[in-house]
């Protein structure tokens, strides 16, 4: 390792080793030392060693010959690789160097159990492959070896040979491949036609693509033969005729081979498609069965996707462009076929055709829109409808004018068309309503799906808001569902706008004020009887009179329903999370004053009958207080570096509302909003003061009084906010929760709250809304609190023990399984005790926790097999279906334990599992069949 050896000493040392030391007779460590000496000299004395010429290569061949230890082989393979890539002289010893390394191919090595060196078979495979594929000088020796191994019966040898061939093609040329091409093609074809292994088929296709690409790259001299043409002709000759066979047995293998070759280069693509494309179009017309047409169209789709890979090409060069009319005809015919599966393939093909620049004419595009509208709105099968909407979303950014000019207006017309004609009978009226409702739902979904370009978003968003304005006036349950459907569509649009700054800001400044305006109006005394139409950013919508049968109730209250507010939250959140800090600051300067000061000036409709005071006192303001959910959606989704005006006042108001409100929904959303702001609040005195204020507010309410549950909800959310950011106060608040597990009134709810602490919340306190979430917070929570839970369980009275078990099971359920496995020995007895608890939530949580452990830690679990078998079999008779299913899955997972441990229980388990085979629930019977079948096979030969 010395870097200041005198010149010539390195050569002297190596000559002495080569001449005087029989390396392979040494111990493994001494042989490793020899390889290390050579490696060090090659890195520091390269020029001196190269002065030895081929003698250095010959000397190393003698050193390495016969090496068997995998630790030494990894070093030796690296030395050979360096000899080649650093251009050491190989002289006449090329074949000898190949022989001394290729004798290990294919690698056959299984690491011993508990191997401290950690050398895997894959390490040796990759190291040897790097050697074999490092020089073209090995080609004449390597290619016959690869062909030989390809023809063997050993699957691993085939895979290794194919992957090595693919690696070699990166450096080989026509000269190296010429002699072996027929044999290579024969072997690849045979494997694809005959193999039952998907892995081998995939590697064969990859190797064929690499061979074709290698031949495509080769530079030809004027008098040399073009091997690519002859190679492709062989492929076409052997595969093309299978595409025409009536039984279509070898259609797919042939198509895959042709597509693999065509995907190698633009030249191979031209050659293959010129021959195959007309044939596929002819076969599609010839066959009349939908199943056969689907197969042919799927093959055609494969070639279309390859055209997509090569991008735009000139018309005189592209086979596809020369067959534009018949290709379009085939795809359009598939879209109107009764077969859903053929329709789905047609929709995929249509999407690919649309992505090819200049392929579809303007008349074709109008026809595309017609087909997509029909499939999206009128096709009975939901698969085709959803696929058509997805296709519209994919094509809309490429042809925004076509979709905004043709598709959006027709969807709007369908959505806003008047009610159906009056029917004679009530059943006809009901059927007519359902058809109308289904059509409207699909229109909403289609409008959202096509909103993938800013210009289209500017067309669809006003339509959706107008429809929301229309449907929210009703009072029946169906109106609530209609409002939720519009909100879901708006949410879909918001998600699609997030990656485009212009579209995101347009959506935010259009939708958020309008939703707030409608919600504020609905929360005013008298509902929406005085509702004024939104006149900013929206077209004028005629005011529709209420039906006579609904005039006795106040309209517009749908917006205040919990389900509707819950649907509006993700719309506002998604519209806010991706705003730039500058635009977010501009928006927050309007929204927060709306809730704190009642400043409605920024709303598109702001002439309300009275002031907006969501934090005011009085029962008449209960409806306004519910809108704090929308404030939560907005402020908790802002980037962390956006300053919130009057934040301390806002926090105090939220704290007061969460502790004093009689409405559980409002109290919970206020608590979540408070927690979301606290999580992002910069550390310092202001945060400490607001947290102390919260603790002072919670403690008396938790001790006694009518609002203990509201105080517990606030405590849970604040604890979660602090646990996520590793705040010092989190341990104090967690201790309060642990103490409440012993409370007979709040204990069960507190235990369920541990699930809230560990799970990811969908609307606040997650990374998507910029919350402060530290890595491994769950592991830290587990380490700090599970010992306390266990101590609490052992010291608790019998009436509250279940609370500790439930809390523990929730914590363990969200813990990463590798961490849980390491802690399993200390917790398993407690988990087994939890299975005896009568609480079905505890049973379910524990079973779901034990199931992966049975698969990942069989040795530890097998120590308790008697208890596990008894508990699981008892729970298969639980009155709760979910518990029965979970118990049967665990009984199934038991079969992963060592067979010798399970055999004494085989008969007992099989008899016990006969009962759930007659369970009244199909899902239970299904699990029972699977579990009992595995137990029957336990101990069978080959298992």
Secondary structure, 3 states (H helix, E strand, C coil): CCCCCCCCHHHHHHHHHHHHCCHHHCCHHHHHHHHHHHHHHHHHCHHHHHCCCHHHHHHHHHHHCCCCCHHHHHHHHHHHHHHHHCCCCCHHHHHHHHHHHHCCCCCCCCCCCCCCCCCCHHHHHHHHHHHHCCCHHHHHHHHHHHHHHHCCCCHHHHHHHHHHHHHHCCCCCHHHHHHHHHHHHHHHHHHHHHCCCHHHHHHHHHHHHHHHHHHHHCCCCCCCCCHHHHHHHHHHHHHHHHHHCCCCCCHHHHHHHHHHHHCCCHHHHHHHHHHHHHHHHHHHHHCCCHHHHHHHHHHHHHHHHHHHHHCCCCCCCCHHHHCHHHHHHHHHHHHCCCCHHHHHHHHHHHHHHHHCCCCCCHHHHHHHHHHHHHHHHHCCCHHHHHHHHHHHHHHHCCCHHHHHHHHHHHHHHHHHCCCCCCCCCHHHHHHHHHHHHHHHHHHHHHHHHCCCCHHHHHHHHHHHHHHHHHHCCCCCHHHHHHHHHHHHHHHHHHHHHCCCHHHHHHHHHHHHHHHHHHHHHHHCCCCCCCCCCCCCCCCCCCCCCCCHHHCCCCCCHHHHCHHHHHHHHHHHHHHHCCCCHHHHHHHHHHHHHHHHHCCCCCCCCCCCCCCCCCCCCCHHHHHHHCCHHHHHHHHCCCCCCCCCCCHHHHHHHHHHHHHHCCCHHHHHHHHHHHHHHHHHCCCCHHHHHHHHHHHHHHHHHHHCCCCHHHHHHHHHHHHHHHHHCCCCHHHHHHHHHHHHCCCCCCHHHHHHHHHHHHCCCCCCCCHHHCCCCCCCHHHHHHHHHHHHHHHHHHHCCCCCHHHHHHHHHHHHHCCCHHHHHHHHHHHHHHHHHHCCCCCHHHHHHHHHHHHHHHHHCHHHHHCCHHHHHHHHHHHCCCCCHHHHHHHHHHHHHHHHCCHHHHHHHHHHHHHHCCHHHHCCCHHHHHHHHHHHHHHHHCCCCCC
